[in-house]
Amino acid sequence: MKIYNSKLYVGIALIIIIALICVTFKLRVTWWSFIDIFFFFIAAFSQLMALTLGAKIPPAGAKLSMIAFISLLLGGVALIGEAIAWSVIL
């Protein structure tokens, strides 16, 4: 069983991401500092919906799973971009 194909693990990841948003809200002082966590949230939510809807509508599950993968990649790029931006700013 792969982790990203388990509703339990993806649900836990979504809860952790929501908790990170709440905990780090005061630390994110500019609007663009939310881009990475936004893409990670979209990735987890899309994968959870892919697993939920994919059982009844496989094409929708496949598209949502692809959206989740692309969002995960964009989240990683955004995280690296934010790290570079903060190192230049500070």
N, C-alpha and C positions, 0 to 999 in steps of 0.2 A: 504494500500500500504506500503510495506516495503521499507526502504531507499535503501538497496542494490539492489533492483529490479527497481530502477528508473535511467534512463540514465542521467537525469539532475543532480541528487545528486552525482552519481558516476563520472560524468564529472567534476563537481565542486571539488570533492575530488581529482581528478587527477590534476587539475589546481593548487590546493593548495599544493599538493605534489611537483609539478614542481617548484612552487614558493619557497617552503622550501629548495629544493635542491640549488636554486640560492642564496638564502639569507644566508644559512649556509655553503656555499662552502668553504669559508676562515676559518671557525671554525673547519672543519674536516681536520685535518692535516695528518692523517694516512689513508692508504687504507681501513683498516677494519672498520673505522668509518662510511663508506658509506653503510655497509651491511643492517642496519635497513631500511634506506630510500629506498634502492634498492628493498627490499622485499615489502615495502608498495607501491612503484610505480608499481611493477609487479602485486600486488593484485588488485589495482585500474584499471590498464590497462586490465588485464585479465577479470575482471568483466564487464568492459565496452564492451569488445569484445564479452563476453558471451551474454550480452543483445542484442548486435547488430546482431551477427550471430545466436543466439538461436532462433530468430523468423523464420529463414529459414531452419536452420539445428539444430534441438533440441539436438541430441547427442553431437554435437560439443559445443553447449552452456552449456550443463551439465558438460562436461569435463573441459571447461574453468572456469566455476563457481567453480568447485572443486579445480582447480589450484589456483584460487584467494583466496579461503578459506585457503588452505595450506600455501600460501605465506603470508597471513595475520598473521597466527599463527607463522610462522618463523620470521616475522618482529617483533612481540612482544617478542619472545625469544631473537632475536638479540638486541633489545632495552634494555632488562634487562641485557644481557651479556655485552653490551657496557657500561652501567652504572656501573656495577661491575668492569669492566676492568679500567675505568677511575678513579673510587674511589681508586683502588689499585695503579694505576700509580701516581696519584696526592696525 
